[in-house]
Amino acid sequence: MYNLWLLLVCLVTVPAMAYAHLRLPFHTPDRRHLRVARIVLLATGAGFGWIMARIYGLATELNPVLIFISGVALVHVPAACVLFLKGREQP
């Protein structure tokens, strides 16, 4: 049952991750900054997802793959919110 809730979290956060990476080029000055921003987001997400999958995957009966995906995508949600708000203030 909890795997269904985790799947719902994935279905909400993965589009936020995609939105963040699609909007990044519009808010970064050059390709170098864009590359750094994407590497930081993906590395932080992968680290957080891996740690959560290791901890909760072993301690619970949740699917470790869903835990990893939701962890990676969850890190991108604040960035997606900031990029959405920055896009709203530009004419």
N, C-alpha and C positions, 0 to 999 in steps of 0.2 A: 504494500500500500504506500509506504514511504517513497518507494522508487517512482511511483506516479507523480508525487509531489515534486520530487527532484527533477523529473522529466519536464514538468511545468516550469520550474525555475530555469531550466535549460532553454525552453521555448521562448521565454521572455528575455533572457540575458544574451543569447546568441545574436539576435537581431541588433541589440544595443552594441555588441562588439563589432558587427559588420558596419553599423552606422558610424561608429567612431573612426574606423579605418577608412571609410569612404569620405568622411568630412575632413580628415586631417590635412589633405593637400590644400584645402582652401584656407587654412589657418596657420600654415607654416611658411616661412619666408623662402626657403629653398629646399632642394632635394636632400641635402645633408641633414638638416633639422628634421625633415620628414622621416628619414631613415632612423635617426636616433630616437625619435618619439615612438615609432613603431617597434623598434627593438626593445625599448624600455617597457612599453605596454605588454608586449608578448613575453618577454623574459619574466617580468613580475607576475603576469598571469600564469605562466607555466610553473613557476616556483610555488605560487600559492596553490594552484590546482594539484600539483604533485604532493605537497605537504598534506593538504586536506584529504586527498585520496589515500595516502599512506595511513593517516591517523584514523579517519572515519571508515575507510574501506576495511581495515582490520578490526576495528572496534564494533562495527555494526554490520548489518546484513545489506547495507546499501550497495548499489552497483558502483565499483570504483571508477569506471569509465565515465559514468554520469557525474560523479563527484568531481572528477578532473575537469570535464568540460564546463560544468557550472562554475568551478573555481576560476578557470581561465576567463570565462565570459564575465563573471561578476566583477573582476578587476576593471573591466572596461566600462562599466555602467557610469561611474563618476565622470570619466572622460567624455562619454557620449552626452551626458547632461550638460557639461560645460560647453562642449562644441555646439549643442543645440541652442543654448542660451546666447552664445557668441554669434551664431548665425541669425538669430532673431533681432539682434540690435543693429546689424548692418543693413543699410538701405538697399 
